[in-house]
């Protein structure tokens, strides 16, 4: 409750500064009244959705809409608030200096707010406003194919040039445009990878969410098959069930859906892909996440059929598993594929130069390729979206990784 009160106070402070900016520009009571009404309506509706949130049916559209409006209007206000706060600090500093350095009898007063600063703040704030609006309308289906080439000295020769496609975090219950999803599936098939690997969170909560998209995902094709693991949302832990049996049946239904699509679901298990007398191991664990996330993954059980010297690709939904358990395991997992973070669906990326998202404060490995102790992990930014129905700067991702035999390229 204290966190919520602090959150509300911050939003009200942002509203105060934004109102000051509008007053400096427009000098109109009507603008003030409209702004106050709209802000209170958006904030009030958002708080109403939080207090009346019903977990029995997942995330309702009304909550997503309230979240859109809150993000759309309050993120730009952060720019305005910080700009005007900086102006206030400067005004205050100038006032103090003049107050104590003045030798005249003329009283020193605090300078007024400058219209130019307010106009500048509103102009800059328009950038995130437009970006968020684009992210909601277009960005959530702005699929990007990201290609990487990774070198391994112990990669079996038969697999030199082997290509895999990874997708993650479908969250089918959030989709609202089947045609766009179908386009993305065609884009995956166009990569002509040898194998397709899915790293969990097919649904938000319930297996029924996937029913309208079975035919679409059923078009996925790869020479060496389709393999998958479960993510934290696949277990149905975030909604209320009428009974434990109903929850258990939901998971069984989801497993059946994955099988119908063509995925070989790895539940703490492994498979071998063989080629010209050589092989690589695909190891798949159930969800294992640091903190309060489900820890059903059993790495030892999953790799029990695998030799230590085998070349290993691990499918593990949550990248914190790699950091906490995988990277220091004696088995040396050459490549781990994860997802889960979504890159928070919000950030700034300049490919090859710069990458930032608030999610970096929660996850050390949150998007893209990382290397440690001669092992790699790819954290996929996600295929779908959750809660906030949009993506800003962090686009939905299809990863294509080519495996090459030999030393790492300099």
C-alpha positions in Angstrom: 0.0 0.0 0.0 2.9 2.4 0.8 4.3 1.7 -2.7 1.0 2.5 -4.3 0.7 5.8 -2.3 4.2 6.8 -3.3 3.4 5.9 -6.9 0.2 8.1 -6.8 2.1 11.0 -5.2 4.7 10.8 -8.0 2.0 10.9 -10.7 0.3 13.8 -9.0 3.6 15.7 -8.9 4.1 15.1 -12.6 0.5 16.4 -13.1 1.4 19.5 -11.1 4.4 20.3 -13.2 2.6 19.6 -16.5 -0.2 21.9 -15.5 2.4 24.6 -14.7 3.8 24.2 -18.2 0.4 24.5 -19.8 -0.5 27.6 -17.8 2.8 29.2 -18.9 1.9 28.6 -22.6 -1.8 29.0 -23.0 -3.0 31.3 -20.2 -6.5 29.8 -20.5 -8.7 28.5 -17.7 -10.5 26.2 -20.2 -7.2 24.4 -21.0 -6.6 24.0 -17.2 -10.1 22.6 -16.6 -9.8 20.1 -19.6 -6.3 19.0 -18.4 -7.4 18.4 -14.8 -10.5 16.5 -15.9 -8.6 14.2 -18.3 -5.7 13.6 -15.9 -8.1 12.7 -13.0 -10.1 10.5 -15.3 -7.1 8.6 -16.5 -5.5 8.2 -13.1 -8.9 7.4 -11.4 -9.7 4.7 -14.0 -6.3 3.1 -13.7 -6.6 2.9 -9.9 -10.1 1.5 -10.3 -8.8 -1.2 -12.6 -6.1 -2.1 -10.1 -8.5 -2.4 -7.1 -11.1 -4.3 -9.0 -8.7 -6.6 -10.9 -10.1 -10.1 -11.1 -7.5 -12.8 -11.6 -10.1 -15.5 -12.6 -10.0 -14.6 -16.3 -6.5 -13.2 -16.8 -5.9 -9.6 -17.9 -9.2 -7.9 -19.1 -9.3 -5.5 -22.0 -10.4 -2.7 -19.6 -7.2 -3.1 -17.6 -5.0 -3.0 -20.8 -6.8 0.1 -22.0 -6.3 1.8 -18.7 -2.6 0.9 -18.8 -2.3 2.2 -22.3 -3.7 5.6 -21.3 -1.6 5.8 -18.2 1.6 5.0 -20.0 0.7 7.2 -23.0 0.0 10.3 -20.9 2.4 9.9 -17.9 5.6 8.9 -19.6 5.8 12.2 -21.5 4.9 14.0 -18.3 8.2 12.6 -16.8 10.0 14.6 -19.5 8.0 17.7 -18.7 8.4 17.2 -14.9 12.2 16.8 -15.1 12.6 19.8 -17.3 10.5 22.1 -15.1 12.1 20.7 -12.0 15.5 21.6 -13.4 14.2 25.1 -14.2 13.0 25.4 -10.6 16.4 24.4 -9.2 18.1 27.0 -11.4 15.5 29.7 -10.5 16.0 28.8 -6.8 19.8 28.9 -7.1 19.7 32.3 -8.8 17.3 33.7 -6.2 19.6 32.6 -3.3 22.7 34.0 -5.0 21.0 37.3 -5.7 19.4 37.4 -2.2 22.7 37.2 -0.4 24.9 39.2 -2.9 22.5 42.1 -3.4 23.7 45.4 -1.8 20.6 47.4 -2.7 17.4 47.9 -0.8 15.3 46.6 -3.7 13.7 43.3 -2.6 14.9 40.2 -4.6 12.1 38.1 -6.0 12.0 34.6 -7.5 11.9 34.9 -11.3 8.9 33.7 -13.2 8.6 30.5 -15.2 9.8 31.1 -18.7 7.4 30.2 -21.5 10.2 29.0 -23.8 11.2 26.3 -21.3 7.6 25.1 -21.1 7.3 25.0 -24.9 10.6 23.1 -25.1 9.4 20.6 -22.5 6.1 19.9 -24.3 8.0 19.6 -27.6 10.4 17.0 -26.3 7.6 15.2 -24.5 5.8 14.7 -27.8 8.5 12.3 -28.9 7.7 9.6 -26.3 4.0 10.3 -26.7 4.3 9.5 -30.5 6.5 6.5 -29.9 4.1 4.9 -27.4 1.2 5.6 -29.7 3.1 3.9 -32.6 4.0 1.0 -30.3 0.4 0.3 -29.5 -0.9 0.7 -33.1 2.0 -0.8 -35.1 4.9 -1.8 -32.8 3.5 -4.9 -31.3 3.5 -6.6 -34.7 6.7 -5.0 -36.0 8.5 -8.3 -36.2 12.3 -8.3 -36.6 14.5 -11.1 -37.7 17.8 -10.9 -35.8 20.6 -13.1 -37.2 23.7 -14.2 -35.3 26.7 -16.4 -36.1 28.4 -18.2 -33.2 31.6 -20.1 -33.4 32.5 -23.3 -31.4 35.7 -25.2 -31.7 34.1 -28.4 -30.6 31.0 -28.2 -32.8 30.7 -31.5 -34.7 31.8 -31.1 -38.3 28.5 -32.3 -39.7 26.8 -29.3 -38.0 29.1 -26.6 -39.4 26.6 -24.1 -40.8 23.6 -25.5 -38.9 20.8 -23.0 -38.6 18.2 -22.7 -35.8 15.3 -20.3 -35.4 14.2 -19.4 -31.9 10.9 -17.8 -30.9 9.7 -17.2 -27.4 6.8 -15.7 -25.3 4.0 -16.0 -27.8 1.3 -15.0 -25.3 -1.4 -15.9 -27.7 -4.2 -14.6 -25.4 -3.0 -11.0 -26.1 -3.2 -11.2 -29.9 -5.9 -9.2 -31.8 -4.8 -9.6 -35.4 -4.6 -13.1 -36.8 -3.3 -11.9 -40.2 -0.3 -10.2 -38.6 0.5 -13.4 -36.6 0.2 -15.4 -39.8 2.7 -13.0 -41.5 5.2 -13.6 -38.7 4.8 -17.4 -39.1 5.6 -17.1 -42.8 8.6 -15.0 -41.9 9.8 -17.8 -39.7 9.5 -20.3 -42.4 11.3 -18.1 -44.9 14.4 -18.4 -42.8 14.6 -22.1 -43.8 16.3 -23.1 -40.6 17.2 -26.7 -39.8 15.3 -26.6 -36.6 12.7 -24.4 -34.8 13.0 -23.9 -31.0 10.3 -22.3 -28.8 11.3 -21.3 -25.3 8.0 -21.0 -23.4 5.0 -18.9 -22.6 2.7 -20.0 -25.4 -0.3 -18.5 -23.5 -1.0 -15.9 -20.9 -2.9 -18.4 -18.7 -5.2 -20.8 -20.4 -4.8 -23.4 -23.1 -8.0 -22.1 -24.9 -6.2 -18.9 -25.8 -4.2 -20.9 -28.4 -7.2 -22.5 -30.1 -7.7 -19.7 -32.7 -4.1 -19.9 -33.7 -3.4 -23.6 -33.9 -3.9 -23.6 -37.7 -1.5 -20.6 -38.0 1.3 -22.1 -35.9 0.7 -25.5 -37.5 2.3 -24.1 -40.6 5.7 -24.0 -38.9 8.1 -26.3 -40.7 11.7 -27.3 -40.2 13.8 -30.2 -41.5 14.8 -31.5 -38.1 11.6 -30.6 -36.3 10.1 -28.3 -33.8 11.0 -28.4 -30.1 9.7 -26.5 -27.1 9.7 -26.0 -23.3 7.2 -24.4 -20.9 7.4 -20.9 -19.5 6.0 -19.6 -16.2 2.7 -18.5 -17.7 2.0 -21.9 -19.2 1.3 -23.5 -15.8 -1.8 -21.3 -15.2 -0.4 -19.9 -12.0 -1.7 -16.4 -12.5 -5.5 -17.0 -12.6 -7.9 -18.5 -10.1 -9.2 -22.0 -10.9 -12.4 -23.7 -9.7 -10.2 -26.6 -8.6 -6.7 -28.0 -8.7 -8.0 -30.6 -11.2 -9.1 -27.8 -13.5 -5.7 -26.3 -13.4 -4.0 -29.6 -14.0 -6.3 -30.3 -17.0 -5.5 -26.9 -18.4 -1.8 -27.8 -18.5 -2.5 -31.2 -20.1 -4.6 -29.4 -22.7 -1.8 -27.0 -23.4 0.6 -30.0 -23.9 -1.9 -31.4 -26.4 -2.1 -28.1 -28.2 1.7 -28.0 -28.6 1.7 -31.6 -29.9 -1.1 -30.7 -32.4 1.0 -27.9 -33.7 4.0 -30.2 -34.1 6.2 -29.3 -31.2 8.1 -31.9 -29.3 7.7 -30.6 -25.8 10.7 -31.2 -23.6 9.8 -31.6 -19.9 13.1 -31.9 -18.2 14.2 -34.1 -21.0 16.5 -34.2 -24.0 16.7 -35.2 -27.7 19.5 -35.8 -30.1 19.7 -34.5 -33.7 22.0 -36.8 -35.7 23.8 -36.0 -38.9 26.4 -38.0 -40.8 27.2 -40.1 -37.7 27.5 -37.1 -35.4 25.1 -35.5 -33.0 24.1 -32.5 -31.0 21.9 -32.6 -27.9 18.8 -30.5 -27.3 18.1 -30.3 -23.6 14.9 -28.7 -22.4 14.0 -27.8 -18.8 10.7 -26.8 -17.3 10.5 -23.2 -16.0 13.1 -22.2 -13.5 13.2 -18.6 -12.4 15.1 -16.8 -9.6 13.0 -15.1 -6.9 9.4 -16.0 -6.7 9.1 -17.6 -10.1 8.3 -21.3 -10.5 11.2 -23.7 -10.1 10.0 -26.8 -11.9 13.2 -27.1 -14.0 15.6 -30.0 -13.2 18.8 -29.6 -15.2 20.3 -32.9 -13.9 17.2 -34.9 -14.9 17.0 -33.1 -18.3 20.6 -33.9 -19.2 20.6 -37.5 -17.7 20.8 -39.1 -21.2 23.4 -36.7 -22.5 27.2 -37.2 -22.3 29.4 -34.5 -20.9 31.3 -34.2 -24.2 28.2 -33.8 -26.3 27.6 -30.5 -27.9 24.6 -29.1 -26.0 21.8 -26.6 -26.7 19.7 -25.8 -23.7 16.2 -24.5 -23.8 15.3 -22.7 -20.5 12.6 -20.0 -20.4 14.0 -17.7 -17.7 17.6 -16.3 -18.3 18.1 -16.1 -14.5 18.4 -19.9 -14.6 21.6 -19.5 -16.8 23.1 -17.1 -14.3 22.2 -19.1 -11.2 22.7 -22.7 -12.3 23.6 -23.3 -15.9 26.8 -21.4 -16.6 28.8 -23.0 -13.8 27.5 -26.5 -14.3 30.3 -29.0 -15.1 28.4 -30.2 -18.2 29.2 -27.0 -20.1 26.1 -26.0 -22.1 27.4 -24.5 -25.3 24.3 -22.4 -26.1 21.3 -21.6 -23.9 18.1 -20.1 -25.4 15.8 -18.1 -23.2 13.1 -15.4 -23.3 10.8 -14.3 -20.5 11.9 -10.6 -20.1 10.2 -9.3 -23.3 12.9 -6.5 -23.0 10.0 -5.1 -21.0 8.5 -4.2 -24.4 9.9 -0.7 -23.8 13.4 0.6 -24.4 15.9 2.1 -26.9 18.0 0.1 -29.3 20.5 1.1 -31.9 21.6 -2.2 -33.3 25.3 -2.9 -32.6 25.7 0.4 -30.7 23.3 0.9 -27.8 20.7 -1.1 -25.9 18.7 0.1 -22.9 15.5 -0.9 -21.1 14.4 -0.5 -17.5 14.3 -4.3 -17.3 18.1 -4.3 -17.1 17.7 -3.3 -13.4 15.9 -6.6 -12.8 17.7 -9.0 -15.2 21.4 -9.0 -15.9 20.8 -10.8 -19.2 17.7 -9.3 -20.8 18.0 -9.2 -24.6 20.4 -10.6 -27.2 23.6 -12.6 -27.0 25.8 -12.9 -23.9 29.0 -14.9 -23.3 30.5 -16.2 -20.1 33.0 -19.0 -19.5 33.0 -19.9 -23.1 29.2 -20.4 -23.1 26.5 -18.4 -24.8 23.0 -17.4 -24.0 20.5 -15.7 -26.3 17.6 -13.9 -24.6 14.9 -13.5 -27.1 12.8 -10.3 -26.8 9.6 -12.2 -27.3 7.1 -12.9 -30.2 4.0 -11.5 -28.5 3.2 -9.1 -25.7 1.6 -9.1 -22.3 -0.4 -6.6 -20.1 0.7 -3.5 -22.1 -0.6 -4.1 -25.6 2.3 -2.6 -27.4 6.0 -2.4 -27.9 8.1 0.7 -27.9 11.7 0.4 -29.2 11.9 -3.3 -28.3 10.3 -5.1 -31.2 8.9 -8.6 -31.4 11.8 -10.9 -32.3 12.5 -14.0 -34.5 16.1 -15.1 -33.8 18.2 -17.0 -36.4 21.5 -18.4 -35.1 24.0 -20.1 -37.4 26.5 -22.5 -35.7 30.0 -22.5 -37.2 32.9 -24.8 -36.3 36.1 -23.0 -35.5 37.6 -20.3 -33.2 35.6 -17.2 -32.4 35.9 -14.6 -35.1 37.9 -11.5 -34.0 
